[in-house]
Amino acid sequence: MTAIADAVPTGTRQRRKEARPSELIDAALALFVEKGFAHTRAEEVAARAGVSKGTLYLYYASKEELLKAVIRERLSAEIEAGVALFERFEGPTPVLLREVFHDWWSRLLDSEVSGVFKIVVTEVRNFPEIADFYAREVVEPGTQLIARMLQRGIERGELRPVDVPTAVHSLLLPMIMLCLHKHTLGACGCEARGIEPRQFIRDHIDLVLQGLLARPAAPAGHAP
């Protein structure tokens, strides 16, 4: 322990003791997005965070555990916040869906966290444990949250009775593709023509909601 502590200047060690896990996660996320998970070395993460490699391993036993921490702290925590909003929200379901989707995806797109989708897609074959973790921590709770919102709207008569899993994926998949584009073609300067990301988020939510909204019953004798 003494050798590890001595590897970092005392002032830095004292000043950053409490913030260090968060700094390691930020450094790991940045490097995983830049270089890919497989090509990033643990010592590079430590150097980016300003600590020794030994210090990194005090917090995270492996590079895989560090990626799990990135997913848990930067994506799972956001989903948990969405669940909390859902459970206290008392207004119309369409307003809830717009608020959650627009705010969450706009914030996500503005940050490097949007690169997690690319990391998982590109590394899933080589690191199946990460894929399983991502499914448990992000895919399952995320789709369950949106499904609960949609079911709420159906039960309240605000949304049409539709196939909920299909509606969930109709809402989510274009958003994921937007993030993937940012970190693939977009990262190479190839912007999606005619698409401004934040406007796309707003328009996409409105487009899907228009198809989900319950319509007043047609008067007797009138075709629907």
C-alpha positions, 0 to 999 in steps of 0.5 A: 500500500505504501509503494502505491501511495508514494507513486502519487504526490501527497498534495494530489493524493489528499486533494483528490481522494474522494473524487478519484473513482469518478475521475477514473470513470470519466477517464475510462469513458473518454478513452474507451470512446476514443480508442475502443475498449479492447485497445485501451490499456489500464495504465492509460486510464490511470494516466488520464485520471492523474493517478498510478495504475496501482491506484486504479486497481484499488478501486476496480479489479480489472478493465472489465470492472471499470467498464461495468462501473462506467455503464452503471454510473453513467447509464443505469443511474440515469434510468433510475432517475427516470423511474423516480420521475415516473413514480412521482409524475401525476400529469398526462402520459404524453407529457411524461414521455416527452419530458423523459425522452427529450431531456434524457436523450438530449443530455445523453447526446451532449455527453461522451456517455452516448459512446457507450452504445458503440462500445457495447456493439463493437465489443459484444462478441469479444466480451460477452460478460459485458454484454450480459451486464449491459443487458441487465443494467441498461436494456432490461430496466430501460425497456421496462420503464418505457413499457410502464409509461406506455401501459400507464397511458393505455390504462388511462385512455390517453394512448391507443391499446398497442403492442407495447414491446413494438412501441418501446422499440419504435421509440428507443431504436432511432435514439440509439442509432443517433448516438451510434452515428455520432461516434461512427460516421459523425466522428469522421465528419460525415453528418447526417444530411438534413438532420439536426440531432436535437430537432430530430429527438423532438420530431421523433417523439412527436411522430411516434406519439401522434401514432400512439395517442387515443382518438375520440370515438367517431360519431355513429354513422361516420367512418373512423 
